[in-house]
Amino acid sequence: MNYVSTKRERLILKNPADPRIIGTEIPWKKVRKGSPWNRVVAVLRDPELVAVLMLCAVGLLVTFALLLAFPKFGETAQSLQQFL
């Protein structure tokens, strides 16, 4: 393998059919480190998951606040649907 200095560094393989490069093993069947409990904890600590859960919680709180603020909204929506 050698590198060509261009605007971006690119890796040029001397033998692209090298069996060490072409893996026949499926990535999700590889041995994973850690116990199943550690993987569950890692997923739950993911910052993206926390952000999505917080947005969902805020949406639920806003929905309940609107339901409490406008208790007769269902009847109003049904009367508006009659005109459409």
N, CA, C and O of each residue as an XYZ file, in Angstrom:
336
protein
N       0.845     -1.168      0.000
C       0.000      0.000      0.000
C       0.892      1.233      0.000
O       1.915      1.292      0.681
N       0.479      2.191     -0.767
C       1.219      3.438     -0.773
C       0.239      4.597     -0.805
O      -0.913      4.450     -1.212
N       0.713      5.730     -0.376
C      -0.118      6.912     -0.318
C       0.259      7.849     -1.450
O       1.435      8.013     -1.773
N      -0.749      8.460     -2.045
C      -0.540      9.454     -3.074
C      -0.856     10.803     -2.456
O      -1.930     10.990     -1.885
N       0.060     11.731     -2.566
C      -0.202     13.041     -1.978
C      -0.989     13.879     -2.971
O      -0.444     14.352     -3.969
N      -2.219     14.052     -2.704
C      -3.090     14.905     -3.509
C      -3.791     15.843     -2.540
O      -3.368     16.014     -1.397
N      -4.847     16.433     -3.010
C      -5.585     17.330     -2.131
C      -6.064     16.590     -0.884
O      -6.028     17.124      0.224
N      -6.504     15.375     -1.084
C      -6.875     14.505      0.027
C      -5.986     13.274     -0.038
O      -5.647     12.789     -1.117
N      -5.631     12.799      1.091
C      -4.825     11.578      1.131
C      -5.705     10.397      0.787
O      -6.782     10.234      1.360
N      -5.258      9.573     -0.143
C      -6.007      8.380     -0.517
C      -5.131      7.164     -0.364
O      -3.921      7.212     -0.586
N      -5.750      6.093      0.014
C      -5.056      4.830      0.146
C      -5.243      4.039     -1.140
O      -6.370      3.719     -1.518
N      -4.138      3.724     -1.813
C      -4.210      2.941     -3.037
C      -3.654      1.560     -2.732
O      -2.514      1.415     -2.290
N      -4.459      0.575     -2.969
C      -4.071     -0.791     -2.655
C      -3.315     -1.399     -3.828
O      -3.702     -1.228     -4.984
N      -2.225     -2.115     -3.520
C      -1.472     -2.778     -4.571
C      -2.236     -3.973     -5.103
O      -2.222     -4.235     -6.306
N      -2.902     -4.703     -4.219
C      -3.669     -5.870     -4.636
C      -5.071     -5.758     -4.037
O      -5.272     -6.140     -2.884
N      -6.049     -5.241     -4.797
C      -7.376     -5.050     -4.223
C      -8.102     -6.359     -3.921
O      -9.076     -6.355     -3.168
N      -7.655     -7.464     -4.484
C      -8.307     -8.744     -4.235
C      -7.641     -9.491     -3.083
O      -7.809    -10.703     -2.949
N      -6.902     -8.787     -2.269
C      -6.230     -9.407     -1.133
C      -7.281     -9.951     -0.164
O      -8.174     -9.214      0.254
N      -7.184    -11.237      0.195
C      -8.214    -11.825      1.075
C      -8.224    -11.206      2.470
O      -9.220    -11.332      3.182
N      -7.156    -10.549      2.877
C      -7.174     -9.892      4.177
C      -8.048     -8.645      4.149
O      -8.538     -8.208      5.190
N      -8.247     -8.072      2.969
C      -9.045     -6.858      2.836
C     -10.507     -7.191      2.597
O     -11.395     -6.566      3.177
N     -10.757     -8.173      1.746
C     -12.125     -8.568      1.438
C     -12.572     -9.547      2.517
O     -12.220    -10.726      2.477
N     -13.320     -9.076      3.446
C     -13.771     -9.925      4.550
C     -15.072    -10.608      4.201
O     -16.018     -9.958      3.756
N     -15.130    -11.894      4.395
C     -16.372    -12.622      4.162
C     -17.187    -12.725      5.445
O     -18.327    -13.189      5.432
N     -16.600    -12.293      6.540
C     -17.289    -12.375      7.819
C     -18.238    -11.189      7.966
O     -17.868    -10.045      7.700
N     -19.439    -11.473      8.385
C     -20.428    -10.428      8.576
C     -20.099     -9.688      9.874
O     -19.857    -10.329     10.897
N     -20.086     -8.354      9.853
C     -19.627     -7.605     11.027
C     -20.422     -7.897     12.302
O     -19.849     -7.916     13.392
N     -21.749     -8.127     12.179
C     -22.525     -8.320     13.395
C     -22.365     -9.713     13.984
O     -22.897     -9.995     15.058
N     -21.636    -10.594     13.290
C     -21.373    -11.914     13.849
C     -20.006    -12.000     14.510
O     -19.612    -13.057     15.004
N     -19.288    -10.890     14.516
C     -17.993    -10.888     15.167
C     -18.184    -10.929     16.683
O     -19.245    -10.581     17.201
N     -17.157    -11.352     17.363
C     -17.215    -11.414     18.819
C     -17.208     -9.996     19.367
O     -16.341     -9.190     19.026
N     -18.172     -9.704     20.209
C     -18.265     -8.369     20.786
C     -17.714     -8.406     22.200
O     -17.859     -9.390     22.925
N     -17.088     -7.320     22.563
C     -16.537     -7.238     23.904
C     -17.625     -6.787     24.871
O     -18.491     -5.985     24.521
N     -17.569     -7.303     26.061
C     -18.506     -6.886     27.091
C     -19.679     -7.830     27.221
O     -20.013     -8.582     26.305
N     -20.281     -7.768     28.362
C     -21.447     -8.610     28.624
C     -22.689     -7.946     28.036
O     -22.654     -6.766     27.688
N     -23.767     -8.684     27.926
C     -24.998     -8.065     27.411
C     -25.449     -6.876     28.273
O     -25.981     -5.898     27.746
N     -25.242     -6.956     29.583
C     -25.633     -5.848     30.450
C     -24.826     -4.594     30.125
O     -25.375     -3.492     30.114
N     -23.535     -4.749     29.862
C     -22.702     -3.598     29.519
C     -23.151     -2.965     28.211
O     -23.107     -1.743     28.066
N     -23.582     -3.780     27.261
C     -24.065     -3.237     25.990
C     -25.378     -2.486     26.181
O     -25.596     -1.449     25.554
N     -26.258     -3.003     27.046
C     -27.521     -2.300     27.316
C     -27.242     -0.954     27.962
O     -27.850      0.051     27.593
N     -26.336     -0.926     28.916
C     -25.985      0.328     29.577
C     -25.365      1.292     28.569
O     -25.641      2.491     28.618
N     -24.541      0.796     27.666
C     -23.921      1.661     26.657
C     -24.970      2.268     25.735
O     -24.864      3.435     25.360
N     -25.980      1.489     25.370
C     -27.039      2.015     24.504
C     -27.844      3.073     25.238
O     -28.188      4.103     24.658
N     -28.147      2.831     26.507
C     -28.948      3.789     27.268
C     -28.182      5.073     27.578
O     -28.798      6.113     27.814
N     -26.862      5.017     27.581
C     -26.060      6.214     27.845
C     -25.717      6.979     26.572
O     -25.014      7.987     26.634
N     -26.193      6.528     25.440
C     -25.915      7.192     24.173
C     -26.533      8.595     24.182
O     -27.724      8.730     24.461
N     -25.760      9.633     23.887
C     -26.293     11.002     23.938
C     -27.430     11.248     22.949
O     -28.330     12.038     23.234
N     -27.403     10.589     21.802
C     -28.474     10.789     20.827
C     -29.789     10.228     21.348
O     -30.844     10.832     21.156
N     -29.731      9.078     22.005
C     -30.940      8.492     22.574
C     -31.500      9.389     23.670
O     -32.714      9.571     23.766
N     -30.642      9.937     24.478
C     -31.080     10.836     25.544
C     -31.751     12.073     24.951
O     -32.763     12.538     25.476
N     -31.203     12.603     23.874
C     -31.791     13.785     23.237
C     -33.174     13.465     22.670
O     -34.101     14.260     22.820
N     -33.318     12.323     22.029
C     -34.615     11.936     21.465
C     -35.635     11.722     22.580
O     -36.782     12.154     22.462
N     -35.231     11.066     23.651
C     -36.146     10.847     24.770
C     -36.571     12.157     25.420
O     -37.724     12.305     25.825
N     -35.654     13.097     25.520
C     -36.015     14.394     26.106
C     -36.998     15.151     25.216
O     -37.925     15.785     25.721
N     -36.806     15.091     23.892
C     -37.748     15.750     22.986
C     -39.130     15.106     23.075
O     -40.144     15.804     23.039
N     -39.173     13.787     23.190
C     -40.461     13.101     23.333
C     -41.136     13.492     24.642
O     -42.348     13.709     24.672
N     -40.372     13.584     25.713
C     -40.932     13.970     27.004
C     -41.486     15.390     26.957
O     -42.559     15.655     27.498
N     -40.769     16.294     26.320
C     -41.249     17.671     26.190
C     -42.537     17.698     25.367
O     -43.472     18.422     25.707
N     -42.590     16.924     24.302
C     -43.803     16.854     23.486
C     -44.999     16.336     24.268
O     -46.109     16.848     24.127
N     -44.771     15.313     25.096
C     -45.865     14.797     25.923
C     -46.327     15.829     26.945
O     -47.527     15.986     27.172
N     -45.385     16.530     27.559
C     -45.761     17.557     28.532
C     -46.560     18.684     27.883
O     -47.529     19.174     28.462
N     -46.158     19.090     26.697
C     -46.891     20.145     25.986
C     -48.286     19.655     25.617
O     -49.256     20.405     25.719
N     -48.389     18.402     25.191
C     -49.697     17.838     24.828
C     -50.626     17.817     26.030
O     -51.782     18.228     25.926
N     -50.138     17.345     27.164
C     -50.973     17.303     28.358
C     -51.337     18.715     28.836
O     -52.451     18.941     29.308
N     -50.416     19.647     28.715
C     -50.716     21.028     29.109
C     -51.811     21.615     28.219
O     -52.694     22.318     28.708
N     -51.759     21.334     26.929
C     -52.798     21.830     26.032
C     -54.140     21.149     26.291
O     -55.191     21.781     26.183
N     -54.103     19.861     26.633
C     -55.350     19.169     26.956
C     -55.998     19.757     28.203
O     -57.220     19.887     28.276
N     -55.175     20.108     29.176
C     -55.718     20.704     30.390
C     -56.155     22.150     30.174
O     -57.106     22.609     30.806
N     -55.471     22.870     29.290
C     -55.811     24.269     29.035
C     -57.095     24.401     28.215
O     -57.864     25.341     28.412
N     -57.326     23.462     27.296
C     -58.504     23.508     26.422
C     -59.262     22.191     26.529
O     -59.133     21.343     25.647
N     -60.051     21.996     27.587
C     -60.728     20.707     27.781
C     -61.832     20.446     26.759
O     -62.156     19.285     26.509
N     -62.407     21.457     26.174
C     -63.502     21.276     25.211
C     -62.997     21.305     23.768
O     -63.789     21.511     22.848
N     -61.724     21.108     23.559
C     -61.170     21.211     22.200
C     -61.696     20.102     21.299
O     -61.858     20.324     20.099
N     -61.967     18.921     21.835
C     -62.487     17.823     21.025
C     -63.817     18.160     20.397
O     -64.046     17.874     19.222
N     -64.686     18.761     21.167
C     -65.989     19.155     20.639
C     -65.841     20.245     19.580
O     -66.546     20.239     18.570
N     -64.928     21.171     19.814
C     -64.688     22.235     18.841
C     -64.142     21.658     17.540
O     -64.543     22.083     16.457
N     -63.236     20.701     17.639
C     -62.666     20.081     16.442
C     -63.730     19.319     15.663
O     -63.723     19.335     14.432
N     -64.644     18.653     16.361
C     -65.708     17.930     15.662
C     -66.641     18.888     14.936
O     -67.082     18.598     13.824
N     -66.945     20.011     15.542
C     -67.819     20.992     14.873
C     -67.121     21.612     13.673
O     -67.769     21.932     12.676
N     -65.789     21.786     13.759
C     -65.064     22.310     12.597
C     -64.982     21.287     11.480
O     -64.951     21.662     10.308
N     -64.946     20.003     11.814
C     -64.879     18.964     10.785
C     -66.173     18.875      9.980
O     -66.155     18.438      8.830
N     -67.264     19.273     10.557
C     -68.534     19.242      9.833
C     -68.535     20.208      8.661
O     -69.185     19.958      7.646
N     -67.804     21.318      8.797
C     -67.733     22.289      7.721
C     -66.768     21.855      6.623
O     -66.879     22.330      5.493
N     -65.817     20.959      6.929
C     -64.854     20.513      5.921
C     -65.401     19.305      5.271
O     -64.764     18.742      4.380
